[in-house]
Amino acid sequence: MRYLFLTFVFVLALSAVGISQTRTVTNNDLASYREKRLAAEKELRENYEKLGFPSPEVRAGRNAQAAKELTALSAKIRAERLEQERREADLSRAIQAAWPTETRIVWVNGLPNYYYYYPNYGWRYNTRSREYVQPGYFAGGMFIATGPRNPMRPVFPLRNR
């Protein structure tokens, strides 16, 4: 049994050595393939029309025309993109010019009155913001209230007598 195992290991080692050897390929081995390839290329050049292919000159002309069209299309798309970016920049400048640059809050009877400064129009009063704003501040991504949720009102309204 032992001799059988050693014989098996020896045969396995020899087969691994035989499989691992590679065949060396020389230029002489490749010469026949080169000759066949050159003959096939020559035959293809001679039989372009029979096979239905355009000649190399026609293909070169088509490639040049396609490259010219691609360049023109690229220039057109680039011009359109630059025009779009210019329009967006003009719109952004117009919006910034119309937007208030300074805000003042005047508190009257516990309610805020907002005044905005517009560069072209001067100070304007915001009539839409007359609701109560709870006092507080933002810190750490949260609003921290420092006053009552509702505005203070008298318990008994005073009547004119």
C-alpha positions as CSV (number, residue, x, y, z in Angstrom):
1,M,0.0,0.0,0.0
2,R,2.8,2.3,0.9
3,Y,4.6,1.7,-2.5
4,L,1.3,2.3,-4.3
5,F,0.9,5.7,-2.6
6,L,4.6,6.7,-3.3
7,T,4.1,5.7,-7.0
8,F,1.0,7.8,-7.2
9,V,2.7,10.8,-5.7
10,F,5.7,10.3,-8.1
11,V,3.4,10.1,-11.2
12,L,1.5,13.2,-10.0
13,A,4.7,15.2,-9.5
14,L,6.0,14.2,-13.0
15,S,2.7,15.1,-14.6
16,A,2.7,18.5,-12.9
17,V,6.2,19.2,-14.2
18,G,5.2,18.1,-17.7
19,I,2.0,20.3,-17.7
20,S,3.8,23.3,-16.4
21,Q,6.3,23.4,-19.3
22,T,5.2,25.9,-22.0
23,R,5.9,25.7,-25.7
24,T,8.1,28.4,-27.1
25,V,6.7,30.2,-30.1
26,T,9.2,31.7,-32.6
27,N,8.9,34.1,-35.5
28,N,9.3,31.1,-37.9
29,D,6.2,29.5,-36.3
30,L,4.2,32.7,-36.9
31,A,5.4,33.3,-40.5
32,S,2.7,31.0,-42.1
33,Y,0.0,32.9,-40.2
34,R,1.4,36.3,-41.3
35,E,1.4,35.1,-45.0
36,K,-2.2,34.0,-44.7
37,R,-3.2,37.3,-43.1
38,L,-1.5,39.4,-45.8
39,A,-3.1,37.3,-48.6
40,A,-6.5,37.7,-47.0
41,E,-6.0,41.5,-46.7
42,K,-4.9,41.7,-50.4
43,E,-8.0,39.7,-51.5
44,L,-10.3,42.0,-49.4
45,R,-8.8,45.2,-51.0
46,E,-9.4,43.7,-54.4
47,N,-12.9,42.6,-53.8
48,Y,-14.5,45.5,-51.9
49,E,-17.2,46.1,-54.5
50,K,-18.0,42.4,-54.9
51,L,-18.4,42.0,-51.2
52,G,-20.5,45.2,-50.9
53,F,-18.1,47.2,-48.9
54,P,-17.2,50.9,-49.7
55,S,-13.6,51.5,-50.7
56,P,-11.1,52.8,-48.2
57,E,-11.2,56.2,-49.9
58,V,-15.0,56.4,-49.6
59,R,-14.8,55.3,-46.0
60,A,-12.2,58.0,-45.2
61,G,-14.4,60.7,-46.8
62,R,-17.4,59.5,-44.8
63,N,-15.3,59.6,-41.6
64,A,-14.1,63.1,-42.4
65,Q,-17.6,64.3,-43.1
66,A,-18.9,62.7,-39.9
67,A,-16.1,64.3,-37.9
68,K,-16.9,67.7,-39.4
69,E,-20.7,67.3,-38.6
70,L,-19.8,66.2,-35.0
71,T,-17.6,69.3,-34.5
72,A,-20.4,71.6,-35.8
73,L,-22.9,69.9,-33.5
74,S,-20.6,70.2,-30.6
75,A,-20.0,73.9,-31.2
76,K,-23.8,74.5,-31.5
77,I,-24.5,72.6,-28.2
78,R,-21.8,74.6,-26.5
79,A,-23.2,77.9,-27.7
80,E,-26.7,76.9,-26.5
81,R,-25.3,75.9,-23.1
82,L,-23.4,79.2,-22.8
83,E,-26.5,81.2,-23.8
84,Q,-28.6,79.3,-21.2
85,E,-26.0,80.0,-18.5
86,R,-26.0,83.7,-19.4
87,R,-29.8,83.8,-19.2
88,E,-29.7,82.1,-15.8
89,A,-27.1,84.6,-14.6
90,D,-29.1,87.5,-15.8
91,L,-32.2,86.2,-14.0
92,S,-30.2,85.6,-10.8
93,R,-28.9,89.2,-10.9
94,A,-32.5,90.5,-11.5
95,I,-33.8,88.5,-8.6
96,Q,-31.0,89.7,-6.3
97,A,-31.7,93.3,-7.4
98,A,-35.3,93.0,-6.5
99,W,-34.7,91.2,-3.2
100,P,-34.4,93.2,0.0
101,T,-30.8,93.7,1.2
102,E,-31.7,94.8,4.8
103,T,-34.5,94.1,7.1
104,R,-35.6,96.1,10.2
105,I,-38.2,94.9,12.7
106,V,-40.0,97.5,14.7
107,W,-42.0,96.0,17.6
108,V,-45.3,97.9,18.2
109,N,-47.6,96.6,20.9
110,G,-45.8,93.3,21.0
111,L,-46.3,92.7,17.3
112,P,-43.5,92.9,14.7
113,N,-43.6,95.4,11.9
114,Y,-41.2,94.4,9.1
115,Y,-39.5,97.1,7.0
116,Y,-37.4,95.9,4.0
117,Y,-34.8,98.0,2.1
118,Y,-35.0,97.4,-1.6
119,P,-32.0,98.8,-3.6
120,N,-34.1,100.5,-6.3
121,Y,-37.2,101.4,-4.2
122,G,-35.9,102.3,-0.7
123,W,-37.6,101.2,2.5
124,R,-41.0,99.4,2.2
125,Y,-43.3,98.2,4.9
126,N,-44.5,94.6,4.8
127,T,-48.3,94.7,5.4
128,R,-48.7,90.9,5.3
129,S,-46.7,90.1,8.3
130,R,-48.8,91.4,11.2
131,E,-49.2,88.1,13.0
132,Y,-47.6,87.4,16.4
133,V,-44.2,85.8,16.3
134,Q,-43.2,83.9,19.4
135,P,-39.9,85.4,20.8
136,G,-37.0,83.1,20.9
137,Y,-33.8,82.2,19.1
138,F,-32.2,79.4,17.1
139,A,-29.3,77.4,18.5
140,G,-28.0,73.9,17.8
141,G,-30.5,73.5,15.0
142,M,-33.5,74.1,17.3
143,F,-35.8,77.0,18.1
144,I,-35.7,77.9,21.7
145,A,-38.7,79.8,22.9
146,T,-38.1,82.6,25.4
147,G,-41.6,84.0,25.7
148,P,-45.3,83.0,25.6
149,R,-46.7,81.1,22.7
150,N,-49.6,83.6,22.3
151,P,-49.4,87.4,22.6
152,M,-50.4,88.8,26.0
153,R,-53.9,90.3,26.1
154,P,-55.7,92.0,29.0
155,V,-58.0,89.7,31.0
156,F,-60.7,92.4,31.0
157,P,-60.7,94.6,28.0
158,L,-61.1,98.3,28.8
159,R,-64.2,99.9,27.4
160,N,-64.5,103.5,26.6
161,R,-67.1,105.0,28.9
